[in-house]
């Protein structure tokens, strides 16, 4: 039978960080993650729009412009959203996710109603998850604890 390891009777210390990367790595990730995610999103949107047809210059341009727009909005959201209260923070992430999914479905020649419905379902799910996350990671005054 296993038993817990003994420890001293002093208070349990909190506040130790589990951060594995340096500040420089975090600053680089704030640019690299949106750019790489934007490139994947732009390729996906261009592939949906192409619909197994030939790759054209307009299709490549569309993919890069979509990637640029996605990355810029993603970076703006990463910079702006943490300064807001948890409700608006979750709402921004939900809107971003719902719009992104709706746009991808639209590029695959989905009907406007289907794109809207799927975007709203995704936005509702993301709002629920993000609100729960932010609600459980704030103290009573609204300051983040993580």
LINRALIN-V949449 format. One record per pair of residues at least 6 apart in sequence whose ideal C-beta (glycine too) atoms are under 7 Angstrom apart, sorted by the first residue. I is the first residue (numbers start at 0). J is the second residue. D is the distance in Angstrom with one decimal. If there is no record, write none. Layout:
I:J:D
I:J:D
This chain:
29:77:6.3
33:70:4.6
33:73:4.0
33:74:4.7
33:77:6.8
34:70:5.1
36:73:6.4
37:66:4.2
37:67:6.8
37:69:4.2
37:70:3.1
37:73:6.5
38:66:5.0
40:65:6.7
40:66:6.2
40:69:4.6
40:99:6.9
41:62:4.3
41:63:6.0
41:65:4.2
41:66:2.8
41:69:6.5
42:62:5.7
43:103:6.2
44:62:6.5
44:65:4.5
44:102:6.9
44:103:5.9
44:106:5.0
45:58:5.3
45:59:7.0
45:61:5.4
45:62:3.2
45:65:6.9
47:103:6.0
47:106:3.9
47:107:4.2
48:58:6.6
48:61:6.2
48:106:4.5
49:58:5.2
50:108:6.9
69:99:7.0
72:95:6.6
76:91:5.9
76:95:5.7
80:88:4.9
80:91:4.9
80:92:6.7
81:88:6.9
84:141:6.2
85:130:6.4
85:133:3.7
85:134:5.8
85:137:6.1
86:130:7.0
88:133:5.6
89:126:5.2
89:129:3.9
89:130:4.0
89:133:5.9
90:126:6.5
92:125:5.8
92:129:4.8
93:122:4.3
93:125:4.5
93:126:3.7
93:129:6.6
94:122:6.2
96:121:5.5
96:122:6.1
96:125:4.3
97:118:4.1
97:119:6.2
97:121:5.0
97:122:2.9
98:118:6.4
100:117:6.1
100:118:5.4
100:121:4.5
101:114:4.5
101:115:6.4
101:117:6.4
101:118:3.0
104:113:6.6
104:114:4.6
104:117:5.5
105:114:4.5
136:143:5.9
136:144:5.7
136:145:5.0
137:143:5.7
137:144:6.5
138:144:5.7
